[in-house]
Amino acid sequence: MAALAVEALADKKAVDTKVINIQDISVIADYFIIASGNNKNQVQAMADNVSEVLGKAGYTPRQVEGYATANWILMDYTDIIVHVFSEEDRLFYDLERIWRDGKVTELEELA
């Protein structure tokens, strides 16, 4: 599921996608996937594509927050949580720093 989400983000030209394995440090999910878009339309398109690709694979989100403003769209798929940010909000919230105890995972490791 995480690999599909990363590929869906890449299809919409996501900027600086990071996958953080948090399964050893948190019970909320196994992976955080963090990506940025250059503008509101791109951020929404990235979220739409993740939703479409994962939906076709049989995954439905538990919850989606922030779609209307497109500053930070959070998509909770239980095992993975996808964070799609505008560039400035990503810098402001700095999830990579907050979750630095997690292990940054390469796409090849997800397969």
Protein Blocks (a to p, Z undefined) as FASTA:
>chain_A
ZZmmmmmmmmnopahiacddfklmockbmbdcddddfbfklmmmmmmmmmmmmmmnopac
fbdghklnomaccddehjaccddddfklmmmnommlmmmmpccddfklmZZ
